Amino acid sequence: MALDRHNPIFMAPPAGPNPELMLSAVLHLMSHYTANRSEDGGCLKLASVIERHLKALAGLPELAPVLSATCQQLSEQWASVVEQQLPTPERSNFLTRIMSRARHGASVG
């Protein structure tokens, strides 16, 4: 299922005065995320957009309390999905850092 970037739902601002449009957009995005999920995980950018939409929805005062609470909870879950998909920085041990500094220092001086 290819994303139709010209679909008006993707052009709507993430934090607008229309909760129904925002909810429709986030449901649409979630279905694309699920449909396009690969073996190595889903699209980080799409998961991030979903999380932001849900967070914006949760903060709308005109939203029913039960829907606001659900959006807040789902926003936290999607934030976790985004965090898990972020590339992990390569860790180096103490000895590797010392050796690296020694090599760079020797080549400079």
VEXVOLUM-289111 format. One record per atom (N, C-alpha, C): residue in one letter; y, z, x. Coordinates in pm, whole numbers, plus 50000, padded with zeros to 5 digits. Example, Ala and Ser with C-alpha at 12.3 -4.5 7.8 and 13.67 -1.06 7.14 Angstrom:
BEGIN
a494315078051319;a495505078051230;a496705078051320;s497755070851285;s498945071451367;s500035078751290;
END
This chain:
BEGIN
m498835000050084;m500005000050000;m501235000050089;a502014989350087;a503204988150170;a504394994450099;l505265000650178;l506475006550123;l507474995450093;d508024995449974;d509064985949937;d510394992749963;r510984990350080;r512214997150120;r513414992650035;h513264981949958;h514354977249873;h514274983349733;n513264991449710;n513114998249583;n514285008049568;p514965008149453;p516125017049435;p515805031749459;i514575035649444;i514205049649463;i514415054149607;f514275044749703;f514465048149844;f515935047849882;m516755041549801;m518185040549831;m518975052049769;a518345059849686;a519025071149623;a519295081949727;p520455088349720;p520735099149816;p519785110849793;p519355117649902;p518395128449887;p518895140349808;a520185143049811;a520705154549737;a521735149749637;g521255145649521;g522155140549418;g522145149549297;p522995146449202;p523105154749082;p521995152548980;n521075143349008;n520045139848911;n518685145048957;p518285157048910;p516995162648954;p515805153948917;e515875147248803;e514755138848761;e514545127348858;l515645121248904;l515535110349000;l514995115449133;m515465127049176;m514975132849301;m513495136149292;l513085141949181;l511675145249162;l510825132649159;s511325122349091;s510625109649088;s510475103849228;a511545104649307;a511515099449444;a510505106949529;v510505120149522;v509595127849607;v508145125649566;l507885124249439;l506515121249395;l506075107549447;h506995098149442;h506705084649493;h506415085249643;l507235092449718;l507045093749862;l505715100649895;m505385110849818;m504125118049841;m502935108849818;s503015100349718;s501895091449691;s501755081249804;h502875076449860;h502805067249973;h502235074150096;y502625086550117;y502105094050232;y500595095150224;t500095098550106;t498655100250086;t497935086850097;a498485076450038;a497835063450040;a497805057250179;n498805060150261;n498905054050393;n498425063050505;r497845074150471;r497405083550573;r496265077450654;s496365078650784;s495355073050873;s494495084350929;e493555080351011;e492645090151072;e493385100351157;d494455096051225;d495175105051314;d496335112151245;g496355112051114;g497405119151041;g498325109450969;g499315115050905;g500245106850829;g501495103850908;c502435097750844;c503695093950905;c504625106050913;l505025109551032;l505875121151054;l507215119650983;k507805107850990;k509115105650927;k509015107150776;l507965101750716;l507785102650572;l507555117150530;a506755124550606;a506525138650576;a507825146550584;s508665143150680;s509955149950696;s510885147150578;v510895134650531;v511725131050416;v511235138450291;i509935139350274;i509355146550160;i509785161150165;e509695167250282;e510085181350297;e511555183350262;r512425174450308;r513865175650278;r514155173850130;h513475164350066;h513675162449922;h513265175049845;l512125180549879;l511645192549809;l512595204349832;k513105205549953;k514055216449983;k515335214649903;a515825202349894;a517035199549816;a516795202449668;l515635198549618;l515305201349477;l515255216349451;a514655223749542;a514525238249524;a515895244949517;g516885239149580;g518215245049582;g519115241249466;l518635232549378;l519465228349264;l519515239449158;p520705243949120;p520825254849022;p520365250948881;e520445237948848;e520055233748713;e518555231748694;l517795233348801;l516345231648794;l515705244248733;a514705242348651;a513995253748591;a513415262448702;p513435275848685;p512975284848790;p511545281948839;v510645278648749;v509265276048790;v509195263348876;l509975253248842;l509995240948919;l510695243149054;s511735251049054;s512435254349178;s511515261849274;a510765271449223;a509835279149306;a508715270249360;t508235261149277;t507185251849321;t507705242849432;c508925237649414;c509505228949516;c509725236649646;q510145249249637;q510345257249757;q509025259349831;q507995262749757;q506675264849817;q506145251949881;l506275240849811;l505815228049865;l506645223749986;s507935226749983;s508795223750097;s508305230950222;e507925243450207;e507395251150320;e506075245350370;q505235240950277;q503965234850317;q504185221650390;w505135213550343;w505415200850410;w506075203250545;a506875213850557;a507465217250687;a506355220250787;s505295226750740;s504145229550825;s503435216650866;v503325207250774;v502705194250804;v503525187150913;v504845187450898;v505725181150998;v505545187851133;e505545200951133;e505415208451258;e504085205351328;q503015204151251;q501695201251309;q501635187251369;q502435177951315;q502405164151362;q503335161651481;l504225171051510;l505125169251623;l504305168851752;p504665160151843;p503925159551969;p504085172552047;t502995177252102;t503045189752178;t503505186752319;p504455194452367;p504915192152504;p503805195552602;e503755187752707;e502725190052808;e503015203052880;r502025211652884;r502195224452953;r501725222953096;s502495228853183;s502055228953322;s501905243453364;n500985245653452;n500795259353497;n501755262353611;f501825274653649;f502755279353750;f502585271853882;l501365270053926;l501105263454053;l501575248854051;t501355241953940;t501795228053928;t503305227153939;r504035236353875;r505495236253883;r505975238854025;i505335248354095;i505725251454232;i505495239254322;m504345232854306;m504015221154388;m504985209654359;s505345207954235;s506265197354196;s507635199654259;r508095211954253;r509385215254314;r509345213154465;a508225216854527;a508095215354672;a508135200454710;r507465191954630;r507475177454659;r508865171754642;h509545175654534;h510895170354510;h511875175554615;g511715187854656;g512595193754757;g512395187154892;a511135183954926;a510815177655054;a511345163455061;s511325156254948;s511775142454948;s513305141454946;v513975151854898;v515435151754890;v516035155055026;g515495165055094;g516095170255216;g515645163455335;
END
